Amino acid sequence: MNQILHIDTSPRGERSHSRTLASDFVANWKNSYLDSTITYRDIGHQIIPPVSETWIAAAFSPPNTHTPELTAALQLSNELIDELQKCDRYIFSVPMYNFSIPANFKAYIDQVCRVGRTFAVNQKGGYEGLLTGKKMLVITARGGSFPAGTPAANFDFQEPYIRTVFGLMGVTDINFVNAENLAMKGDMREQSLQSAKAKLTALITEWD
Ligand SMILES: Cc1cc2nc3c(=O)[nH]c(=O)nc-3n(C[C@H](O)[C@H](O)[C@H](O)COP(=O)(O)O)c2cc1C
């Protein structure tokens, strides 16, 4: 049985390409793997707050020293991390904004990337990810394209950032399906969408 965590990050609703691709994928997945459970969050609309001074004081002090105020500051963070621990497959839909990710997704990452909860620092000062045995699928939507091996690839801070920060937390098995050229007109845009859809259809059987 798979426990899926599905998170949409686009602030757009029906017009969102990343959201539509992800919801079609999850619907197909549920039809193929009937015993899967889905935990869903829409952080494009239910906004995750940025970390605060109280949050930082709480995250970097031992829980047994926490005042009620410090405990409360970590409540949402703990809830989000519990979801990441409980689920074994993550599906994130993510628009590219200014060559990177939307601010609300960054706020989510700041809430879940926590020493002692999702990563540890070992005695040699190295990092150890604590979210082990997880698989992640990231479906991105982009106005332009950033093909590997071309100068444009240097502008893609989205995929490398997501790989790095989730890698820090131990999530290294990550598939990306990037729907690109969505700001282009006509065939280019349509071909890109069809190609993303075909890759996602293949992943229903190949994402093992
Ligand atoms: C604020 C903003 C910034 C954007 N920055 C980029 C960018 O840097 N590169 C790019 O290729 N597309 C960029 N786009 C286009 C979006 O990635 C594209 O519209 C995508 O389809 C948005 O995802 P969604 O359809 O799931 O909402 C930007 C769009 C917005 C609204």
The ligand as an SDF file (V2000), in Angstrom:
LIG
                    3D

 31 33  0  0  0  0  0  0  0  0999 V2000
    5.2000   35.7140  -10.8940 C   0  0  0  0  0  0  0  0  0  0  0  0
    5.5350   34.8040  -12.0490 C   0  0  0  0  0  0  0  0  0  0  0  0
    6.8540   34.5460  -12.3520 C   0  0  0  0  0  0  0  0  0  0  0  0
    7.1820   33.6820  -13.4090 C   0  0  0  0  0  0  0  0  0  0  0  0
    8.4950   33.4220  -13.6660 N   0  0  0  0  0  0  0  0  0  0  0  0
    8.8040   32.5440  -14.6600 C   0  0  0  0  0  0  0  0  0  0  0  0
   10.1670   32.2250  -14.9240 C   0  0  0  0  0  0  0  0  0  0  0  0
   11.0930   32.7070  -14.2890 O   0  0  0  0  0  0  0  0  0  0  0  0
   10.4290   31.3470  -15.9190 N   0  0  0  0  0  0  0  0  0  0  0  0
    9.4410   30.7400  -16.6480 C   0  0  0  0  0  0  0  0  0  0  0  0
    9.7440   29.9340  -17.5170 O   0  0  0  0  0  0  0  0  0  0  0  0
    8.1390   31.0380  -16.4070 N   0  0  0  0  0  0  0  0  0  0  0  0
    7.8010   31.9190  -15.4390 C   0  0  0  0  0  0  0  0  0  0  0  0
    6.4850   32.2040  -15.1810 N   0  0  0  0  0  0  0  0  0  0  0  0
    5.4310   31.4940  -15.9540 C   0  0  0  0  0  0  0  0  0  0  0  0
    4.8610   30.3290  -15.1380 C   0  0  0  0  0  0  0  0  0  0  0  0
    5.8600   29.4060  -14.7790 O   0  0  0  0  0  0  0  0  0  0  0  0
    3.7820   29.6170  -15.9520 C   0  0  0  0  0  0  0  0  0  0  0  0
    2.7130   30.5290  -16.1630 O   0  0  0  0  0  0  0  0  0  0  0  0
    3.2360   28.3740  -15.2930 C   0  0  0  0  0  0  0  0  0  0  0  0
    2.2560   27.7910  -16.1180 O   0  0  0  0  0  0  0  0  0  0  0  0
    2.6420   28.6720  -13.9150 C   0  0  0  0  0  0  0  0  0  0  0  0
    2.2140   27.4660  -13.2860 O   0  0  0  0  0  0  0  0  0  0  0  0
    0.6610   27.1250  -13.1280 P   0  0  0  0  0  0  0  0  0  0  0  0
    0.1000   27.0600  -14.5220 O   0  0  0  0  0  0  0  0  0  0  0  0
    0.6420   25.7910  -12.4580 O   0  0  0  0  0  0  0  0  0  0  0  0
    0.0210   28.1920  -12.2890 O   0  0  0  0  0  0  0  0  0  0  0  0
    6.1410   33.0730  -14.1570 C   0  0  0  0  0  0  0  0  0  0  0  0
    4.8010   33.3590  -13.8410 C   0  0  0  0  0  0  0  0  0  0  0  0
    4.5030   34.2170  -12.8080 C   0  0  0  0  0  0  0  0  0  0  0  0
    3.0440   34.4850  -12.4870 C   0  0  0  0  0  0  0  0  0  0  0  0
  1  2  1  0
  2  3  1  0
  2 30  2  0
  3  4  2  0
  4  5  1  0
  4 28  1  0
  5  6  2  0
  6  7  1  0
  6 13  1  0
  7  8  2  0
  7  9  1  0
  9 10  1  0
 10 11  2  0
 10 12  1  0
 12 13  2  0
 13 14  1  0
 14 15  1  0
 14 28  1  0
 15 16  1  0
 16 17  1  0
 16 18  1  0
 18 19  1  0
 18 20  1  0
 20 21  1  0
 20 22  1  0
 22 23  1  0
 23 24  1  0
 24 25  2  0
 24 26  1  0
 24 27  1  0
 28 29  2  0
 29 30  1  0
 30 31  1  0
M  END
$$$$
